Amino acid sequence: MTSRRVAASVGILTATAIVVAVGATGASARTGPLTLNFTNKMDTFTPIDVPPTGPSAGDQFLISSHVVAGGSGRTAATCQLITLSRGGIRLCEIDFMLSGGTITTRGTTDTAATPTHLVVTGGSGKYVGAQGSGTLTPTATGSVVTLSLH
C-alpha cells in the first residue's frame, strides 16, 4: 500500500474523532450550530487489494480508531478506490459509535494526503436527524477533524 493510501486512510480516522466528540458534548441538546474539532488515532488499518495487483478501482481499506482529544468513543471506516485518473477518487463511509447512539458520515478524497470532505448522513439514538459537514485532514498517526453540525 502506498504512503498516499495510508495518509488518506489516516484522514478518515480523524473524522471518527469528531463524531465521538459530539457524543461527549451532548450535541443533541444544542439549540444552534456547533463546530467540533477533534484528534483521532488509528488503531488498525487493513488494506484489501482486489485484482489486478496494485492500486486499482475496487481496492479498499478498513480502519478502526479512537479519539485522543476532544471526546471518547470508537469509529469504523471503509474507503473504496473509485478511479485513479485525474488524481484519483476514494469514497469513504465512517460510523461513530457513541454512548448515546451512532453518527454516520460519508466523504470523498483523492489518492493524495489531502483533506477529506465529509457530510453527516444521519444518526441513531440521541443523534437521530444529525446533519452537517466537515473536513478530515490526515496526520502521521491519525487525523484532525473539523465538523459543523446544524
BAFI-3210 file (N, C-alpha, C; in Angstrom, 3 decimals, decimal comma, padded with zeros to 6 digits):
// residues 150
n [1|2|3|4|5|6|7|8|9|10|11|12|13|14|15|16|17|18|19|20|21|22|23|24|25|26|27|28|29|30|31|32|33|34|35|36|37|38|39|40|41|42|43|44|45|46|47|48|49|50|51|52|53|54|55|56|57|58|59|60|61|62|63|64|65|66|67|68|69|70|71|72|73|74|75|76|77|78|79|80|81|82|83|84|85|86|87|88|89|90|91|92|93|94|95|96|97|98|99|100|101|102|103|104|105|106|107|108|109|110|111|112|113|114|115|116|117|118|119|120|121|122|123|124|125|126|127|128|129|130|131|132|133|134|135|136|137|138|139|140|141|142|143|144|145|146|147|148|149|150]
n.u [000,852|000,567|002,175|000,487|-002,023|-002,162|-002,001|-004,391|-006,126|-005,607|-006,677|-009,389|-009,792|-009,588|-011,966|-013,571|-012,932|-014,093|-016,869|-017,154|-016,549|-018,777|-020,636|-019,633|-020,039|-022,725|-024,365|-027,007|-028,482|-028,088|-028,911|-028,330|-026,024|-023,054|-019,612|-017,132|-013,939|-011,499|-009,054|-007,852|-006,751|-005,360|-006,104|-006,229|-005,420|-006,491|-005,708|-007,331|-006,656|-007,899|-007,951|-006,638|-003,292|-001,896|-002,562|-005,900|-009,197|-011,770|-010,197|-009,885|-009,849|-009,979|-010,627|-010,060|-010,440|-009,718|-010,724|-008,461|-008,336|-010,679|-012,984|-014,582|-014,768|-015,491|-014,604|-015,433|-014,347|-014,619|-013,104|-013,227|-011,486|-012,314|-011,497|-008,348|-007,684|-007,038|-005,973|-007,268|-010,040|-011,527|-014,121|-015,612|-017,040|-017,940|-018,521|-019,510|-019,462|-021,082|-021,811|-024,456|-025,592|-025,261|-023,391|-023,392|-021,268|-020,179|-017,787|-015,527|-012,307|-009,088|-006,355|-004,109|-002,588|-004,663|-007,193|-010,259|-013,518|-016,423|-019,778|-022,429|-024,563|-026,598|-028,004|-028,411|-030,299|-029,723|-028,812|-030,452|-031,476|-029,210|-027,215|-024,879|-021,530|-018,022|-014,390|-011,619|-008,348|-005,442|-002,871|000,392|-000,172|-002,878|-005,665|-006,919|-009,922|-012,582|-015,853|-019,013|-022,098|-025,567]
n.v [-001,178|002,205|005,224|007,377|006,216|005,285|007,721|008,928|007,169|007,613|010,112|009,573|008,392|010,530|011,864|010,253|010,844|013,352|012,952|011,335|013,126|014,723|013,134|013,218|015,849|016,250|016,790|016,549|018,188|020,754|024,071|025,561|026,066|024,027|023,752|021,354|020,199|017,741|015,210|012,214|008,815|006,185|002,757|000,251|-000,699|-002,040|-003,135|-003,986|-005,540|-005,826|-007,802|-006,187|-006,772|-004,268|-000,677|-000,155|000,315|-000,440|-001,426|-001,457|-000,134|-000,826|000,697|001,165|003,230|005,526|008,290|010,746|013,294|015,689|014,170|010,915|007,530|005,139|004,370|003,316|002,748|002,563|002,667|003,036|002,711|004,486|005,512|005,955|007,952|011,421|012,294|010,589|009,102|008,475|006,929|007,178|005,754|006,434|005,435|006,425|005,204|005,929|006,573|007,444|006,793|006,355|008,059|008,740|009,199|010,345|010,621|012,104|011,833|012,486|010,482|011,359|012,810|014,641|016,824|015,224|015,650|015,846|014,652|014,669|012,049|011,007|009,519|007,603|006,815|009,349|010,920|010,998|012,313|013,853|016,293|017,903|019,061|018,688|018,538|016,322|016,013|014,344|013,078|012,109|010,023|009,713|011,719|015,081|016,653|018,730|019,512|020,664|021,001|021,348]
n.w [000,000|-000,794|000,461|000,090|000,107|002,705|004,084|003,269|004,464|007,140|007,386|007,282|009,702|011,393|011,080|012,494|015,127|015,460|015,408|017,641|019,642|019,503|020,750|023,336|024,039|024,063|021,719|020,928|022,550|021,742|020,591|018,406|015,630|015,783|016,114|015,909|016,925|016,620|017,498|016,208|016,611|014,812|015,116|013,769|010,415|007,516|004,446|001,351|-001,475|-004,522|-007,571|-010,520|-009,171|-007,069|-006,979|-007,917|-009,314|-007,038|-004,971|-001,421|001,960|005,428|008,520|011,984|014,833|017,552|019,618|020,694|021,626|022,612|023,141|023,525|022,326|019,663|016,277|012,937|009,683|006,123|002,986|-000,517|-003,547|-006,332|-008,831|-010,548|-012,232|-013,015|-010,498|-008,809|-006,967|-003,877|-002,104|000,977|003,941|007,231|010,497|013,719|016,851|019,668|023,183|023,392|020,963|017,383|014,853|011,438|008,591|005,366|002,761|000,325|-001,203|-002,711|-004,015|-002,802|000,153|001,018|002,485|003,493|002,431|004,278|004,866|007,092|007,394|008,950|011,955|015,030|018,037|020,404|018,366|016,187|013,131|012,728|011,061|008,835|007,975|007,149|007,505|007,187|008,035|007,210|009,428|010,694|012,513|012,634|012,414|012,009|012,710|011,650|012,291|011,426|012,791|012,162]
ca.u [000,000|001,401|002,064|-000,681|-003,215|-002,122|-002,326|-005,826|-006,779|-005,451|-007,642|-010,688|-009,831|-009,795|-013,398|-014,109|-012,739|-015,033|-018,186|-017,085|-016,612|-020,160|-021,277|-019,137|-020,501|-024,168|-024,806|-028,449|-029,097|-027,745|-030,011|-027,836|-024,872|-021,986|-018,386|-016,339|-012,562|-011,011|-007,886|-008,130|-005,581|-005,688|-005,772|-005,937|-005,565|-006,488|-005,907|-007,890|-006,206|-008,598|-007,230|-005,248|-002,414|-001,512|-003,704|-006,877|-010,579|-012,307|-009,377|-010,493|-009,182|-010,831|-009,910|-010,691|-009,685|-010,309|-010,471|-007,440|-008,542|-011,984|-014,102|-014,248|-015,610|-014,832|-015,067|-015,150|-014,374|-014,255|-012,905|-013,035|-010,906|-013,247|-010,702|-007,004|-007,492|-007,167|-005,683|-007,951|-011,186|-011,902|-015,398|-015,471|-018,134|-017,379|-019,523|-019,013|-020,260|-021,017|-022,645|-025,861|-026,046|-024,282|-023,440|-022,833|-020,765|-019,705|-016,910|-014,670|-010,963|-008,263|-005,432|-003,014|-002,906|-005,390|-008,365|-011,464|-014,720|-017,396|-021,181|-023,111|-025,715|-027,651|-027,611|-029,398|-030,327|-029,881|-028,303|-031,417|-031,619|-027,953|-026,850|-023,725|-020,437|-016,733|-013,177|-010,708|-007,012|-004,538|-001,622|001,266|-000,707|-004,338|-006,208|-007,538|-011,223|-013,484|-017,216|-020,047|-023,461|-026,644]
ca.v [000,000|003,392|006,180|008,219|005,479|005,288|009,079|009,131|006,349|008,308|011,206|009,012|008,171|011,807|012,136|009,457|011,573|014,471|012,459|010,871|014,304|015,169|012,353|013,656|017,192|016,309|017,540|016,503|019,232|022,069|024,845|026,232|025,411|023,598|023,357|020,434|019,953|016,572|014,475|010,792|007,941|004,937|001,511|-000,761|-000,353|-003,284|-002,936|-005,079|-005,322|-006,696|-007,858|-006,620|-006,412|-002,858|000,243|-000,267|000,541|-001,517|-001,628|-000,876|-000,279|-000,778|001,390|001,401|004,264|006,080|009,718|011,011|014,661|016,244|013,280|009,497|006,670|004,309|004,605|002,317|003,372|001,814|003,531|002,282|003,448|004,523|005,686|006,507|009,059|012,807|012,399|009,528|009,385|007,466|007,156|006,632|005,778|006,400|005,351|006,769|004,541|006,718|006,041|007,805|006,404|006,317|009,102|008,246|010,205|009,890|011,642|011,779|012,382|011,973|009,455|012,030|013,063|015,903|016,705|014,530|016,453|014,970|015,008|013,874|011,469|010,603|009,006|006,837|007,212|010,791|011,587|010,891|013,566|014,612|016,852|018,786|018,818|018,901|018,101|015,460|016,215|013,285|013,353|010,930|008,958|009,711|012,834|016,213|016,807|019,832|019,134|021,670|020,422|022,341]
ca.w [000,000|-000,920|001,555|-000,162|000,543|004,164|004,521|003,071|005,473|008,417|007,351|007,589|011,142|012,060|011,062|013,580|016,361|015,510|015,766|019,012|020,482|019,521|021,794|024,631|024,356|024,087|020,553|020,761|023,366|021,220|020,030|017,209|015,005|016,677|015,424|016,715|016,474|017,311|017,023|016,202|016,448|014,143|015,806|012,754|009,005|006,768|003,012|000,566|-002,848|-005,462|-008,848|-010,614|-008,063|-007,073|-006,930|-008,996|-008,901|-006,211|-003,775|-000,230|003,234|006,613|009,589|013,283|015,531|018,764|019,821|021,708|022,116|022,286|023,418|023,623|021,509|018,657|014,921|011,917|008,363|004,932|001,822|-001,749|-004,665|-007,451|-010,042|-010,381|-013,178|-012,542|-009,071|-008,085|-006,089|-002,890|-001,444|002,329|004,903|008,580|011,562|015,039|017,874|020,890|024,259|023,175|019,638|016,305|013,832|010,188|007,659|004,062|002,211|-000,807|-001,188|-003,798|-003,532|-002,086|001,560|001,110|003,348|003,057|002,645|004,927|005,013|008,116|006,708|009,875|013,252|015,788|019,441|020,578|017,174|015,092|012,397|012,671|009,757|008,889|007,050|007,793|006,823|007,916|007,496|007,679|010,141|010,705|013,363|012,606|011,660|012,706|012,085|011,991|011,895|011,727|012,858|012,128]
c.u [000,888|001,207|000,879|-001,946|-003,288|-002,517|-003,803|-006,610|-006,730|-006,456|-009,020|-010,827|-010,081|-011,269|-014,068|-014,026|-013,734|-016,381|-018,207|-017,187|-018,014|-020,896|-020,868|-019,690|-022,006|-024,747|-026,316|-029,148|-028,838|-028,962|-029,601|-026,676|-023,780|-020,794|-017,545|-014,966|-011,987|-009,748|-008,161|-006,831|-006,028|-005,222|-005,404|-006,195|-005,427|-006,741|-006,493|-007,573|-006,912|-007,815|-007,603|-004,432|-001,964|-002,750|-004,599|-008,266|-011,096|-011,471|-010,020|-009,512|-010,201|-010,008|-010,743|-009,801|-010,394|-009,894|-009,452|-007,533|-009,916|-013,169|-013,635|-015,222|-014,787|-015,401|-014,694|-015,295|-014,022|-014,157|-012,636|-012,495|-011,862|-012,503|-009,326|-006,777|-007,715|-006,967|-006,387|-009,124|-011,392|-013,229|-015,342|-016,764|-017,540|-018,522|-018,856|-019,957|-020,051|-021,949|-024,122|-026,410|-024,905|-024,489|-022,756|-022,384|-020,328|-018,825|-016,120|-013,323|-010,235|-007,309|-004,188|-003,465|-003,568|-006,598|-009,516|-012,648|-015,822|-018,802|-021,747|-024,406|-026,828|-027,104|-028,717|-029,330|-030,519|-029,349|-029,233|-031,568|-030,350|-027,659|-025,623|-022,694|-019,128|-015,574|-012,351|-009,344|-006,070|-003,327|-000,787|000,670|-002,223|-004,844|-006,734|-008,825|-011,916|-014,846|-018,181|-021,407|-024,465|-027,982]
c.v [001,229|004,322|007,097|007,529|005,468|006,668|009,358|008,353|007,025|009,445|010,720|008,807|009,454|012,144|011,406|010,210|012,697|013,997|011,986|012,047|014,841|014,426|012,818|015,019|017,320|017,109|017,563|017,603|020,630|022,760|025,589|025,469|025,098|023,176|022,532|020,247|018,812|016,010|012,997|010,000|006,605|003,747|000,419|-000,197|-001,646|-003,006|-004,192|-004,771|-006,317|-006,731|-006,677|-006,144|-004,963|-001,975|000,109|-000,025|-000,676|-001,829|-000,898|-000,874|-000,094|-000,182|001,375|002,396|004,670|007,540|009,890|012,435|015,133|015,342|011,853|008,699|005,886|004,651|003,432|002,995|002,366|002,802|002,657|003,200|003,350|004,631|006,229|007,712|010,407|012,940|011,373|010,015|008,192|007,889|006,447|006,756|005,567|006,405|005,604|006,172|005,237|006,145|006,328|007,393|006,430|007,493|008,547|009,408|009,528|010,993|011,150|012,453|011,879|010,936|010,048|012,270|014,425|015,733|015,950|015,420|015,518|015,555|014,100|013,381|011,015|010,108|008,191|007,268|008,706|011,590|011,457|012,266|014,399|015,033|017,718|018,431|019,055|018,487|017,248|015,608|015,162|013,838|012,075|009,765|008,844|010,858|013,909|016,514|018,062|019,457|020,221|021,006|021,561|021,668]
c.w [000,000|000,257|001,346|000,295|002,063|004,682|004,355|004,114|006,830|008,493|007,720|009,080|011,896|012,125|012,200|014,893|016,509|015,983|017,200|019,964|020,551|020,626|023,171|025,024|024,350|022,930|020,412|021,543|022,818|020,621|018,765|016,620|016,030|015,835|016,372|016,084|017,305|016,682|017,210|016,006|015,860|014,977|014,806|011,359|008,218|005,289|002,359|-000,893|-003,754|-006,780|-009,747|-009,412|-008,203|-007,076|-008,163|-008,440|-008,149|-004,984|-002,605|000,920|004,339|007,733|010,865|014,020|016,804|018,903|020,938|022,256|021,675|022,548|023,599|022,770|020,515|017,288|014,020|010,568|007,287|003,779|000,615|-002,834|-005,844|-008,776|-009,688|-011,294|-012,507|-011,043|-008,215|-007,250|-005,177|-002,277|-000,103|003,123|006,276|009,587|012,898|016,076|019,209|021,943|024,030|021,827|018,641|015,364|012,590|009,305|006,372|003,508|001,022|-000,623|-002,420|-003,222|-002,889|-000,643|001,724|002,019|002,684|003,392|003,132|004,908|006,100|007,482|007,638|011,182|013,875|017,244|019,565|019,390|015,973|014,447|012,302|011,237|009,918|007,848|007,781|006,921|007,772|007,253|008,068|008,423|010,107|011,494|013,338|011,776|012,599|011,963|012,584|011,443|012,326|011,665|012,848|012,023]
res [m|t|s|r|r|v|a|a|s|v|g|i|l|t|a|t|a|i|v|v|a|v|g|a|t|g|a|s|a|r|t|g|p|l|t|l|n|f|t|n|k|m|d|t|f|t|p|i|d|v|p|p|t|g|p|s|a|g|d|q|f|l|i|s|s|h|v|v|a|g|g|s|g|r|t|a|a|t|c|q|l|i|t|l|s|r|g|g|i|r|l|c|e|i|d|f|m|l|s|g|g|t|i|t|t|r|g|t|t|d|t|a|a|t|p|t|h|l|v|v|t|g|g|s|g|k|y|v|g|a|q|g|s|g|t|l|t|p|t|a|t|g|s|v|v|t|l|s|l|h]
***
